[in-house]
Amino acid sequence: MTSTAFLQRGIDASRARPAALVLAVVCVAQFMVVLDISIVNVALPDMQRELGMSQNALGWVLNAYTLTFAGFLLLGGRAADLWGRRRLFLIGVALFSLTSLVGGLAQTGGELIAARGLQGLGGAVLSPATLTILTTTFTEPKARARALGMWSAVAGAGGATGVLAGGVLTDLLSWRWILFINVPIGLAVFLVGRFAIAESRAEGERPTLDWAGALTVTGGLVALVYGIVSTDSHKWGSPLVLGSLILGTILIAVFLAVESRHRHPLVPMRLFRSRALTGANLIMVMIGSVMFSLFFFLSQFLQEVQGFSPLRAGFAFLPMPLAIIVGTQLSSRLVGRVGARRLLVIGPLISATGLLLLSRLDAHSSYLLHIGLPGAIITFGVGMSFVPITLSATSGVDRRDAGLASGLINTTRQIGGSLGLAALLTIAASRSRALAGSGSQVAQTAGYTRAFAISAILLVLAAAIAITVLPARVRPATDPLPVDRKELDPAALAE
């Protein structure tokens, strides 16, 4: 986009920013945030040995990041709309980079887990700002679709690339470099972002932020995941497990009560009148569950069963980010002709096919046919789903709520990932214990394959949701304010 085009939109030429640079900097930032969800997977054994962490504590290296990320994404999206997208973007980059440095320098497991939690908070501030900046920068439908396609490809590839990057850095340098690497990248993003991104915020009233909602939903998620994970060493009926699950349920109920009574709720319940937004978030829960579990279980299978080194295990994931990019780019070109709903049936069913193939693994399965190919099929289908999910989630939503809608879809991805991984870990562990007498490799593999089979069922359910919940057509987000500058009718969100 030229400076003349910016002038035509009423922006001073001295503050004109090239749209390509905006796209590049927000995509790099989003890539960095998503990367750190999965980059620790192949480094966990090295972390455990060096810091003397227990198995349960090791799981919180993952959960501390994803749960704070999920819980505060809602608040981050609203804060970006209210306080300025550029400002929150820069704050998020700075916090994410600083806590990455602290985590890399950690000397105890507790220090590492605390740093990962704060790193997730930085990601929650940063991630929704990236998508909102795109939706407010690219207003022409075709340009927005292309920008969202690139953003979705980068975001999707970040999760798969994380395992590859983690293996390379852990084997060649140290596990600490999976965190240190964010510092120079974050510094570059911060400096370029200050120049490239113009400040913008939602117009009209500036409501207070719903801190009570953010804290109760985060606390509820932590308690639920803790209760589920604790079943690995405690019975389901034990006071610890029941107490955690009850506390989590109560906190989520309090969150819903807060949202229904707060003057400016974090998640206005009226948004869920939109079938497109509701269906997209339900589908994202399923996809998040599958993707988090896929990287975790495949990484464990390759290293613990087939004896891969972290470096070799990392390279084994290389086809996956490539398949996500191909799938995302293909769907960005097809979504206008085929429609979001059809793609959200096709994509999950393709991925479910790959998961069924993985569910037939054994300890002696070949990489190319039994791991690499099914993995590429799974991630190709997921890649085909990202663009239509994003378009559906923001369909019919007032642009003042763009940050909220983007925060919500990202939140449901992390919630699905955290809860899904916790549940599938429990199922896999139970299956492995039942076959303990068959040998460790056989028992471990049986647990992983059970998790893959259930993941396939989840994606079939996602396709069913697309058919039954999503509207036949998705319309673009509306302008921020109508001509008479009165609020849009909330009932419009139901269309």
MIVEXMI-827097 format. One record per residue (C-alpha): residue number from 1; residue in one letter; y, z, x. Coordinates in nm, 3 decimals, decimal comma, always signed. Layout:
{site NUM; A; {Y; Z; X}}
...
end
This chain:
{site 1; M; {+0,000; +0,000; +0,000}}
{site 2; T; {+0,340; -0,100; +0,148}}
{site 3; S; {+0,664; +0,102; +0,167}}
{site 4; T; {+0,811; -0,137; -0,093}}
{site 5; A; {+0,537; -0,037; -0,334}}
{site 6; F; {+0,616; +0,327; -0,275}}
{site 7; L; {+0,985; +0,258; -0,340}}
{site 8; Q; {+0,894; +0,096; -0,668}}
{site 9; R; {+0,728; +0,422; -0,766}}
{site 10; G; {+1,048; +0,613; -0,697}}
{site 11; I; {+0,954; +0,754; -0,357}}
{site 12; D; {+1,207; +0,755; -0,076}}
{site 13; A; {+1,112; +0,504; +0,196}}
{site 14; S; {+1,156; +0,769; +0,462}}
{site 15; R; {+0,874; +0,965; +0,300}}
{site 16; A; {+0,645; +0,671; +0,229}}
{site 17; R; {+0,289; +0,725; +0,348}}
{site 18; P; {+0,032; +0,450; +0,400}}
{site 19; A; {-0,236; +0,498; +0,138}}
{site 20; A; {-0,512; +0,403; +0,384}}
{site 21; L; {-0,413; +0,694; +0,608}}
{site 22; V; {-0,414; +0,933; +0,313}}
{site 23; L; {-0,762; +0,812; +0,221}}
{site 24; A; {-0,885; +0,852; +0,578}}
{site 25; V; {-0,755; +1,204; +0,631}}
{site 26; V; {-0,882; +1,345; +0,300}}
{site 27; C; {-1,222; +1,182; +0,351}}
{site 28; V; {-1,256; +1,335; +0,698}}
{site 29; A; {-1,158; +1,675; +0,558}}
{site 30; Q; {-1,411; +1,650; +0,275}}
{site 31; F; {-1,679; +1,531; +0,517}}
{site 32; M; {-1,617; +1,838; +0,735}}
{site 33; V; {-1,646; +2,075; +0,438}}
{site 34; V; {-1,966; +1,922; +0,299}}
{site 35; L; {-2,115; +1,887; +0,648}}
{site 36; D; {-2,111; +2,264; +0,698}}
{site 37; I; {-2,327; +2,323; +0,394}}
{site 38; S; {-2,631; +2,163; +0,557}}
{site 39; I; {-2,550; +2,159; +0,930}}
{site 40; V; {-2,697; +2,507; +0,983}}
{site 41; N; {-3,045; +2,418; +0,854}}
{site 42; V; {-3,207; +2,308; +1,179}}
{site 43; A; {-3,015; +2,573; +1,379}}
{site 44; L; {-3,144; +2,872; +1,181}}
{site 45; P; {-3,440; +2,952; +1,413}}
{site 46; D; {-3,208; +2,962; +1,718}}
{site 47; M; {-2,958; +3,182; +1,531}}
{site 48; Q; {-3,236; +3,420; +1,433}}
{site 49; R; {-3,364; +3,456; +1,788}}
{site 50; E; {-3,025; +3,502; +1,954}}
{site 51; L; {-2,869; +3,738; +1,700}}
{site 52; G; {-3,188; +3,924; +1,601}}
{site 53; M; {-3,153; +3,848; +1,230}}
{site 54; S; {-3,416; +3,916; +0,967}}
{site 55; Q; {-3,544; +3,636; +0,743}}
{site 56; N; {-3,345; +3,765; +0,445}}
{site 57; A; {-3,027; +3,794; +0,652}}
{site 58; L; {-3,083; +3,441; +0,779}}
{site 59; G; {-3,079; +3,311; +0,423}}
{site 60; W; {-2,731; +3,453; +0,376}}
{site 61; V; {-2,599; +3,229; +0,654}}
{site 62; L; {-2,643; +2,956; +0,393}}
{site 63; N; {-2,562; +3,159; +0,082}}
{site 64; A; {-2,246; +3,326; +0,212}}
{site 65; Y; {-2,089; +2,984; +0,257}}
{site 66; T; {-2,209; +2,817; -0,060}}
{site 67; L; {-2,140; +3,110; -0,294}}
{site 68; T; {-1,781; +3,173; -0,183}}
{site 69; F; {-1,733; +2,798; -0,183}}
{site 70; A; {-1,865; +2,772; -0,539}}
{site 71; G; {-1,691; +3,080; -0,675}}
{site 72; F; {-1,342; +3,000; -0,546}}
{site 73; L; {-1,346; +2,622; -0,591}}
{site 74; L; {-1,224; +2,677; -0,947}}
{site 75; L; {-0,929; +2,881; -0,822}}
{site 76; G; {-0,865; +2,636; -0,538}}
{site 77; G; {-0,837; +2,342; -0,775}}
{site 78; R; {-0,585; +2,520; -0,998}}
{site 79; A; {-0,387; +2,656; -0,701}}
{site 80; A; {-0,353; +2,304; -0,561}}
{site 81; D; {-0,203; +2,185; -0,890}}
{site 82; L; {+0,038; +2,479; -0,909}}
{site 83; W; {+0,145; +2,544; -0,550}}
{site 84; G; {+0,125; +2,192; -0,413}}
{site 85; R; {-0,172; +1,976; -0,310}}
{site 86; R; {-0,044; +1,912; +0,043}}
{site 87; R; {+0,031; +2,281; +0,102}}
{site 88; L; {-0,313; +2,395; -0,014}}
{site 89; F; {-0,478; +2,113; +0,182}}
{site 90; L; {-0,315; +2,232; +0,505}}
{site 91; I; {-0,389; +2,599; +0,434}}
{site 92; G; {-0,752; +2,514; +0,365}}
{site 93; V; {-0,787; +2,312; +0,687}}
{site 94; A; {-0,634; +2,595; +0,892}}
{site 95; L; {-0,854; +2,867; +0,737}}
{site 96; F; {-1,169; +2,655; +0,764}}
{site 97; S; {-1,106; +2,576; +1,132}}
{site 98; L; {-1,016; +2,934; +1,229}}
{site 99; T; {-1,321; +3,088; +1,061}}
{site 100; S; {-1,542; +2,822; +1,221}}
{site 101; L; {-1,419; +2,943; +1,560}}
{site 102; V; {-1,486; +3,306; +1,465}}
{site 103; G; {-1,837; +3,220; +1,346}}
{site 104; G; {-1,915; +3,034; +1,667}}
{site 105; L; {-1,812; +3,341; +1,867}}
{site 106; A; {-2,015; +3,585; +1,651}}
{site 107; Q; {-2,224; +3,839; +1,841}}
{site 108; T; {-2,412; +3,987; +1,543}}
{site 109; G; {-2,566; +3,854; +1,227}}
{site 110; G; {-2,313; +4,045; +1,018}}
{site 111; E; {-2,020; +3,883; +1,199}}
{site 112; L; {-2,172; +3,538; +1,148}}
{site 113; I; {-2,236; +3,595; +0,775}}
{site 114; A; {-1,881; +3,729; +0,723}}
{site 115; A; {-1,733; +3,429; +0,904}}
{site 116; R; {-1,944; +3,191; +0,696}}
{site 117; G; {-1,820; +3,357; +0,377}}
{site 118; L; {-1,456; +3,312; +0,482}}
{site 119; Q; {-1,536; +2,957; +0,592}}
{site 120; G; {-1,661; +2,888; +0,240}}
{site 121; L; {-1,332; +3,025; +0,105}}
{site 122; G; {-1,143; +2,780; +0,327}}
{site 123; G; {-1,362; +2,498; +0,197}}
{site 124; A; {-1,293; +2,607; -0,163}}
{site 125; V; {-0,919; +2,575; -0,101}}
{site 126; L; {-0,952; +2,244; +0,083}}
{site 127; S; {-1,212; +2,046; -0,112}}
{site 128; P; {-1,048; +2,018; -0,458}}
{site 129; A; {-0,717; +1,932; -0,293}}
{site 130; T; {-0,876; +1,627; -0,128}}
{site 131; L; {-0,993; +1,476; -0,458}}
{site 132; T; {-0,671; +1,558; -0,641}}
{site 133; I; {-0,464; +1,396; -0,366}}
{site 134; L; {-0,672; +1,082; -0,410}}
{site 135; T; {-0,640; +1,071; -0,789}}
{site 136; T; {-0,262; +1,116; -0,771}}
{site 137; T; {-0,217; +0,870; -0,481}}
{site 138; F; {-0,432; +0,589; -0,622}}
{site 139; T; {-0,319; +0,538; -0,981}}
{site 140; E; {-0,427; +0,173; -1,031}}
{site 141; P; {-0,781; +0,175; -1,181}}
{site 142; K; {-0,948; -0,061; -0,932}}
{site 143; A; {-0,782; +0,102; -0,631}}
{site 144; R; {-0,881; +0,445; -0,762}}
{site 145; A; {-1,243; +0,335; -0,811}}
{site 146; R; {-1,257; +0,205; -0,453}}
{site 147; A; {-1,098; +0,524; -0,318}}
{site 148; L; {-1,335; +0,744; -0,518}}
{site 149; G; {-1,625; +0,533; -0,393}}
{site 150; M; {-1,525; +0,594; -0,033}}
{site 151; W; {-1,462; +0,965; -0,095}}
{site 152; S; {-1,796; +1,000; -0,273}}
{site 153; A; {-1,980; +0,816; +0,004}}
{site 154; V; {-1,829; +1,038; +0,270}}
{site 155; A; {-1,890; +1,355; +0,067}}
{site 156; G; {-2,248; +1,256; -0,005}}
{site 157; A; {-2,322; +1,148; +0,351}}
{site 158; G; {-2,178; +1,474; +0,482}}
{site 159; G; {-2,466; +1,675; +0,341}}
{site 160; A; {-2,732; +1,446; +0,487}}
{site 161; T; {-2,550; +1,398; +0,817}}
{site 162; G; {-2,520; +1,774; +0,860}}
{site 163; V; {-2,889; +1,808; +0,938}}
{site 164; L; {-2,869; +1,528; +1,196}}
{site 165; A; {-2,554; +1,671; +1,356}}
{site 166; G; {-2,704; +2,020; +1,358}}
{site 167; G; {-3,013; +1,900; +1,541}}
{site 168; V; {-2,814; +1,713; +1,804}}
{site 169; L; {-2,569; +1,995; +1,872}}
{site 170; T; {-2,833; +2,269; +1,872}}
{site 171; D; {-3,068; +2,086; +2,110}}
{site 172; L; {-2,809; +1,947; +2,352}}
{site 173; L; {-2,557; +2,235; +2,351}}
{site 174; S; {-2,608; +2,546; +2,138}}
{site 175; W; {-2,620; +2,647; +1,773}}
{site 176; R; {-2,265; +2,778; +1,822}}
{site 177; W; {-2,138; +2,422; +1,852}}
{site 178; I; {-2,226; +2,346; +1,491}}
{site 179; L; {-1,926; +2,570; +1,417}}
{site 180; F; {-1,709; +2,499; +1,721}}
{site 181; I; {-1,708; +2,126; +1,641}}
{site 182; N; {-1,489; +2,192; +1,336}}
{site 183; V; {-1,201; +2,322; +1,548}}
{site 184; P; {-1,083; +1,996; +1,716}}
{site 185; I; {-1,158; +1,795; +1,401}}
{site 186; G; {-0,968; +2,044; +1,186}}
{site 187; L; {-0,670; +2,041; +1,424}}
{site 188; A; {-0,652; +1,660; +1,408}}
{site 189; V; {-0,679; +1,663; +1,026}}
{site 190; F; {-0,403; +1,925; +1,003}}
{site 191; L; {-0,162; +1,729; +1,223}}
{site 192; V; {-0,225; +1,393; +1,056}}
{site 193; G; {-0,221; +1,551; +0,709}}
{site 194; R; {+0,127; +1,694; +0,765}}
{site 195; F; {+0,256; +1,342; +0,822}}
{site 196; A; {+0,038; +1,134; +0,591}}
{site 197; I; {+0,027; +1,337; +0,268}}
{site 198; A; {+0,326; +1,365; +0,037}}
{site 199; E; {+0,362; +1,691; -0,156}}
{site 200; S; {+0,280; +1,687; -0,527}}
{site 201; R; {+0,205; +1,944; -0,792}}
{site 202; A; {+0,144; +1,963; -1,164}}
{site 203; E; {+0,457; +1,934; -1,376}}
{site 204; G; {+0,574; +2,180; -1,638}}
{site 205; E; {+0,489; +2,548; -1,670}}
{site 206; R; {+0,358; +2,736; -1,364}}
{site 207; P; {+0,099; +2,981; -1,500}}
{site 208; T; {-0,042; +3,273; -1,305}}
{site 209; L; {-0,375; +3,229; -1,132}}
{site 210; D; {-0,686; +3,378; -1,287}}
{site 211; W; {-0,801; +3,605; -1,005}}
{site 212; A; {-1,019; +3,811; -1,239}}
{site 213; G; {-1,212; +3,499; -1,336}}
{site 214; A; {-1,264; +3,392; -0,975}}
{site 215; L; {-1,385; +3,735; -0,865}}
{site 216; T; {-1,623; +3,790; -1,158}}
{site 217; V; {-1,785; +3,446; -1,135}}
{site 218; T; {-1,828; +3,481; -0,758}}
{site 219; G; {-1,970; +3,832; -0,789}}
{site 220; G; {-2,201; +3,720; -1,068}}
{site 221; L; {-2,337; +3,431; -0,863}}
{site 222; V; {-2,391; +3,651; -0,557}}
{site 223; A; {-2,580; +3,908; -0,764}}
{site 224; L; {-2,798; +3,644; -0,932}}
{site 225; V; {-2,888; +3,473; -0,606}}
{site 226; Y; {-2,953; +3,808; -0,437}}
{site 227; G; {-3,186; +3,906; -0,719}}
{site 228; I; {-3,378; +3,578; -0,705}}
{site 229; V; {-3,408; +3,579; -0,325}}
{site 230; S; {-3,519; +3,944; -0,325}}
{site 231; T; {-3,836; +3,849; -0,514}}
{site 232; D; {-3,972; +3,731; -0,178}}
{site 233; S; {-4,023; +4,097; -0,082}}
{site 234; H; {-3,996; +4,278; -0,419}}
{site 235; K; {-4,168; +4,229; -0,753}}
{site 236; W; {-3,976; +4,070; -1,038}}
{site 237; G; {-3,992; +4,399; -1,228}}
{site 238; S; {-3,863; +4,611; -0,940}}
{site 239; P; {-3,535; +4,804; -0,985}}
{site 240; L; {-3,367; +4,600; -0,709}}
{site 241; V; {-3,448; +4,262; -0,861}}
{site 242; L; {-3,385; +4,362; -1,223}}
{site 243; G; {-3,066; +4,547; -1,131}}
{site 244; S; {-2,928; +4,249; -0,942}}
{site 245; L; {-3,013; +4,003; -1,218}}
{site 246; I; {-2,867; +4,230; -1,488}}
{site 247; L; {-2,550; +4,286; -1,285}}
{site 248; G; {-2,513; +3,912; -1,228}}
{site 249; T; {-2,561; +3,839; -1,597}}
{site 250; I; {-2,303; +4,103; -1,693}}
{site 251; L; {-2,047; +3,968; -1,447}}
{site 252; I; {-2,095; +3,611; -1,574}}
{site 253; A; {-2,052; +3,741; -1,931}}
{site 254; V; {-1,733; +3,920; -1,823}}
{site 255; F; {-1,615; +3,595; -1,664}}
{site 256; L; {-1,663; +3,409; -1,994}}
{site 257; A; {-1,481; +3,687; -2,180}}
{site 258; V; {-1,192; +3,671; -1,934}}
{site 259; E; {-1,172; +3,295; -1,973}}
{site 260; S; {-1,161; +3,317; -2,353}}
{site 261; R; {-0,877; +3,572; -2,352}}
{site 262; H; {-0,669; +3,489; -2,043}}
{site 263; R; {-0,339; +3,317; -2,120}}
{site 264; H; {-0,397; +3,072; -1,836}}
{site 265; P; {-0,775; +3,075; -1,781}}
{site 266; L; {-0,936; +2,940; -1,470}}
{site 267; V; {-1,163; +2,726; -1,688}}
{site 268; P; {-1,015; +2,655; -2,032}}
{site 269; M; {-1,308; +2,635; -2,268}}
{site 270; R; {-1,136; +2,343; -2,445}}
{site 271; L; {-1,230; +2,123; -2,149}}
{site 272; F; {-1,592; +2,137; -2,256}}
{site 273; R; {-1,506; +1,958; -2,576}}
{site 274; S; {-1,530; +1,651; -2,356}}
{site 275; R; {-1,890; +1,529; -2,366}}
{site 276; A; {-1,830; +1,333; -2,046}}
{site 277; L; {-1,710; +1,638; -1,851}}
{site 278; T; {-1,986; +1,862; -1,989}}
{site 279; G; {-2,263; +1,610; -1,923}}
{site 280; A; {-2,138; +1,532; -1,573}}
{site 281; N; {-2,136; +1,900; -1,476}}
{site 282; L; {-2,484; +1,960; -1,614}}
{site 283; I; {-2,616; +1,662; -1,418}}
{site 284; M; {-2,441; +1,783; -1,104}}
{site 285; V; {-2,618; +2,120; -1,133}}
{site 286; M; {-2,951; +1,937; -1,119}}
{site 287; I; {-2,849; +1,713; -0,829}}
{site 288; G; {-2,708; +2,007; -0,634}}
{site 289; S; {-3,035; +2,197; -0,675}}
{site 290; V; {-3,235; +1,903; -0,546}}
{site 291; M; {-3,014; +1,810; -0,251}}
{site 292; F; {-2,980; +2,161; -0,110}}
{site 293; S; {-3,354; +2,214; -0,139}}
{site 294; L; {-3,443; +1,874; +0,004}}
{site 295; F; {-3,264; +1,931; +0,333}}
{site 296; F; {-3,387; +2,289; +0,365}}
{site 297; F; {-3,754; +2,223; +0,292}}
{site 298; L; {-3,779; +1,897; +0,485}}
{site 299; S; {-3,618; +2,059; +0,789}}
{site 300; Q; {-3,864; +2,348; +0,771}}
{site 301; F; {-4,160; +2,112; +0,722}}
{site 302; L; {-4,068; +1,894; +1,019}}
{site 303; Q; {-4,017; +2,187; +1,257}}
{site 304; E; {-4,268; +2,446; +1,139}}
{site 305; V; {-4,553; +2,220; +1,025}}
{site 306; Q; {-4,519; +1,901; +1,227}}
{site 307; G; {-4,369; +2,063; +1,538}}
{site 308; F; {-4,050; +1,857; +1,566}}
{site 309; S; {-3,775; +1,983; +1,797}}
{site 310; P; {-3,430; +2,042; +1,639}}
{site 311; L; {-3,309; +1,716; +1,793}}
{site 312; R; {-3,604; +1,514; +1,666}}
{site 313; A; {-3,582; +1,679; +1,325}}
{site 314; G; {-3,213; +1,594; +1,310}}
{site 315; F; {-3,275; +1,227; +1,386}}
{site 316; A; {-3,552; +1,221; +1,127}}
{site 317; F; {-3,280; +1,259; +0,862}}
{site 318; L; {-3,083; +0,956; +0,984}}
{site 319; P; {-3,198; +0,719; +0,703}}
{site 320; M; {-3,067; +0,960; +0,439}}
{site 321; P; {-2,689; +0,943; +0,495}}
{site 322; L; {-2,719; +0,566; +0,537}}
{site 323; A; {-2,900; +0,542; +0,203}}
{site 324; I; {-2,636; +0,760; +0,035}}
{site 325; I; {-2,358; +0,533; +0,163}}
{site 326; V; {-2,539; +0,221; +0,039}}
{site 327; G; {-2,608; +0,377; -0,300}}
{site 328; T; {-2,251; +0,502; -0,342}}
{site 329; Q; {-2,092; +0,174; -0,247}}
{site 330; L; {-2,326; -0,015; -0,479}}
{site 331; S; {-2,249; +0,213; -0,772}}
{site 332; S; {-1,872; +0,186; -0,715}}
{site 333; R; {-1,908; -0,189; -0,766}}
{site 334; L; {-2,145; -0,161; -1,063}}
{site 335; V; {-1,987; +0,121; -1,260}}
{site 336; G; {-1,727; -0,105; -1,422}}
{site 337; R; {-1,992; -0,347; -1,548}}
{site 338; V; {-2,295; -0,126; -1,604}}
{site 339; G; {-2,120; +0,191; -1,715}}
{site 340; A; {-2,136; +0,550; -1,591}}
{site 341; R; {-2,406; +0,660; -1,835}}
{site 342; R; {-2,655; +0,391; -1,737}}
{site 343; L; {-2,604; +0,460; -1,366}}
{site 344; L; {-2,663; +0,832; -1,432}}
{site 345; V; {-2,998; +0,743; -1,580}}
{site 346; I; {-3,098; +0,495; -1,310}}
{site 347; G; {-2,985; +0,701; -1,008}}
{site 348; P; {-3,168; +1,027; -1,088}}
{site 349; L; {-3,487; +0,842; -1,186}}
{site 350; I; {-3,488; +0,657; -0,853}}
{site 351; S; {-3,450; +0,991; -0,674}}
{site 352; A; {-3,725; +1,149; -0,886}}
{site 353; T; {-3,961; +0,872; -0,769}}
{site 354; G; {-3,891; +0,958; -0,406}}
{site 355; L; {-3,949; +1,328; -0,473}}
{site 356; L; {-4,285; +1,255; -0,634}}
{site 357; L; {-4,382; +1,070; -0,315}}
{site 358; L; {-4,276; +1,372; -0,107}}
{site 359; S; {-4,484; +1,598; -0,329}}
{site 360; R; {-4,795; +1,428; -0,184}}
{site 361; L; {-4,722; +1,536; +0,175}}
{site 362; D; {-4,984; +1,701; +0,394}}
{site 363; A; {-4,966; +1,845; +0,743}}
{site 364; H; {-5,066; +1,511; +0,900}}
{site 365; S; {-4,843; +1,278; +0,697}}
{site 366; S; {-4,675; +1,000; +0,894}}
{site 367; Y; {-4,298; +1,011; +0,920}}
{site 368; L; {-4,215; +0,650; +0,833}}
{site 369; L; {-4,413; +0,608; +0,511}}
{site 370; H; {-4,443; +0,965; +0,386}}
{site 371; I; {-4,110; +1,124; +0,488}}
{site 372; G; {-3,849; +0,869; +0,596}}
{site 373; L; {-3,902; +0,618; +0,315}}
{site 374; P; {-3,920; +0,875; +0,030}}
{site 375; G; {-3,617; +1,055; +0,176}}
{site 376; A; {-3,416; +0,731; +0,175}}
{site 377; I; {-3,522; +0,658; -0,185}}
{site 378; I; {-3,409; +1,005; -0,295}}
{site 379; T; {-3,069; +0,988; -0,129}}
{site 380; F; {-3,010; +0,628; -0,241}}
{site 381; G; {-3,052; +0,741; -0,601}}
{site 382; V; {-2,825; +1,040; -0,546}}
{site 383; G; {-2,567; +0,811; -0,385}}
{site 384; M; {-2,574; +0,589; -0,694}}
{site 385; S; {-2,493; +0,897; -0,903}}
{site 386; F; {-2,187; +1,032; -0,722}}
{site 387; V; {-1,924; +0,781; -0,842}}
{site 388; P; {-2,024; +0,785; -1,211}}
{site 389; I; {-2,043; +1,166; -1,204}}
{site 390; T; {-1,691; +1,192; -1,060}}
{site 391; L; {-1,553; +0,939; -1,307}}
{site 392; S; {-1,725; +1,111; -1,599}}
{site 393; A; {-1,606; +1,457; -1,492}}
{site 394; T; {-1,242; +1,349; -1,490}}
{site 395; S; {-1,271; +1,123; -1,795}}
{site 396; G; {-1,006; +1,188; -2,053}}
{site 397; V; {-0,866; +1,485; -1,861}}
{site 398; D; {-0,490; +1,526; -1,837}}
{site 399; R; {-0,377; +1,463; -1,479}}
{site 400; R; {-0,223; +1,808; -1,474}}
{site 401; D; {-0,585; +1,930; -1,483}}
{site 402; A; {-0,708; +1,692; -1,212}}
{site 403; G; {-0,748; +1,974; -0,961}}
{site 404; L; {-0,932; +2,186; -1,218}}
{site 405; A; {-1,170; +1,905; -1,310}}
{site 406; S; {-1,246; +1,822; -0,947}}
{site 407; G; {-1,290; +2,190; -0,865}}
{site 408; L; {-1,527; +2,229; -1,158}}
{site 409; I; {-1,754; +1,939; -1,062}}
{site 410; N; {-1,769; +2,063; -0,704}}
{site 411; T; {-1,835; +2,416; -0,824}}
{site 412; T; {-2,131; +2,313; -1,037}}
{site 413; R; {-2,274; +2,126; -0,737}}
{site 414; Q; {-2,263; +2,443; -0,526}}
{site 415; I; {-2,385; +2,664; -0,810}}
{site 416; G; {-2,678; +2,430; -0,866}}
{site 417; G; {-2,748; +2,425; -0,494}}
{site 418; S; {-2,737; +2,802; -0,450}}
{site 419; L; {-2,935; +2,896; -0,761}}
{site 420; G; {-3,173; +2,602; -0,726}}
{site 421; L; {-3,253; +2,673; -0,362}}
{site 422; A; {-3,305; +3,042; -0,437}}
{site 423; A; {-3,542; +2,963; -0,726}}
{site 424; L; {-3,732; +2,692; -0,540}}
{site 425; L; {-3,766; +2,914; -0,232}}
{site 426; T; {-3,926; +3,177; -0,454}}
{site 427; I; {-4,162; +2,922; -0,609}}
{site 428; A; {-4,255; +2,775; -0,270}}
{site 429; A; {-4,316; +3,119; -0,119}}
{site 430; S; {-4,534; +3,220; -0,412}}
{site 431; R; {-4,743; +2,903; -0,376}}
{site 432; S; {-4,778; +2,955; -0,002}}
{site 433; R; {-4,890; +3,315; -0,045}}
{site 434; A; {-5,152; +3,208; -0,300}}
{site 435; L; {-5,304; +2,972; -0,039}}
{site 436; A; {-5,260; +3,198; +0,263}}
{site 437; G; {-5,634; +3,191; +0,329}}
{site 438; S; {-5,629; +2,814; +0,380}}
{site 439; G; {-5,430; +2,830; +0,704}}
{site 440; S; {-5,057; +2,861; +0,766}}
{site 441; Q; {-4,980; +2,488; +0,781}}
{site 442; V; {-5,173; +2,409; +0,464}}
{site 443; A; {-5,014; +2,701; +0,281}}
{site 444; Q; {-4,661; +2,616; +0,395}}
{site 445; T; {-4,701; +2,250; +0,304}}
{site 446; A; {-4,833; +2,340; -0,040}}
{site 447; G; {-4,522; +2,550; -0,102}}
{site 448; Y; {-4,291; +2,269; +0,002}}
{site 449; T; {-4,469; +2,006; -0,206}}
{site 450; R; {-4,457; +2,231; -0,512}}
{site 451; A; {-4,080; +2,256; -0,466}}
{site 452; F; {-4,051; +1,875; -0,437}}
{site 453; A; {-4,252; +1,824; -0,757}}
{site 454; I; {-4,030; +2,062; -0,954}}
{site 455; S; {-3,723; +1,893; -0,807}}
{site 456; A; {-3,849; +1,562; -0,949}}
{site 457; I; {-3,872; +1,723; -1,293}}
{site 458; L; {-3,512; +1,846; -1,259}}
{site 459; L; {-3,389; +1,491; -1,195}}
{site 460; V; {-3,581; +1,354; -1,492}}
{site 461; L; {-3,401; +1,621; -1,693}}
{site 462; A; {-3,070; +1,500; -1,544}}
{site 463; A; {-3,145; +1,146; -1,666}}
{site 464; A; {-3,225; +1,284; -2,012}}
{site 465; I; {-2,890; +1,466; -2,016}}
{site 466; A; {-2,714; +1,141; -1,930}}
{site 467; I; {-2,879; +0,968; -2,228}}
{site 468; T; {-2,819; +1,245; -2,480}}
{site 469; V; {-2,487; +1,403; -2,376}}
{site 470; L; {-2,269; +1,145; -2,202}}
{site 471; P; {-2,060; +0,910; -2,417}}
{site 472; A; {-2,137; +0,539; -2,400}}
{site 473; R; {-1,801; +0,462; -2,241}}
{site 474; V; {-1,587; +0,660; -1,997}}
{site 475; R; {-1,211; +0,628; -2,024}}
{site 476; P; {-0,968; +0,699; -1,735}}
{site 477; A; {-0,766; +1,016; -1,701}}
{site 478; T; {-0,445; +1,026; -1,903}}
{site 479; D; {-0,092; +1,040; -1,768}}
{site 480; P; {+0,041; +1,387; -1,690}}
{site 481; L; {+0,294; +1,398; -1,974}}
{site 482; P; {+0,363; +1,175; -2,274}}
{site 483; V; {+0,704; +1,021; -2,333}}
{site 484; D; {+0,836; +1,309; -2,542}}
{site 485; R; {+0,730; +1,552; -2,263}}
{site 486; K; {+0,533; +1,771; -2,502}}
{site 487; E; {+0,185; +1,889; -2,417}}
{site 488; L; {-0,098; +1,655; -2,496}}
{site 489; D; {-0,317; +1,757; -2,786}}
{site 490; P; {-0,617; +1,947; -2,641}}
{site 491; A; {-0,834; +1,774; -2,900}}
{site 492; A; {-0,783; +1,453; -2,704}}
{site 493; L; {-1,019; +1,592; -2,446}}
{site 494; A; {-1,304; +1,558; -2,692}}
{site 495; E; {-1,269; +1,181; -2,713}}
end
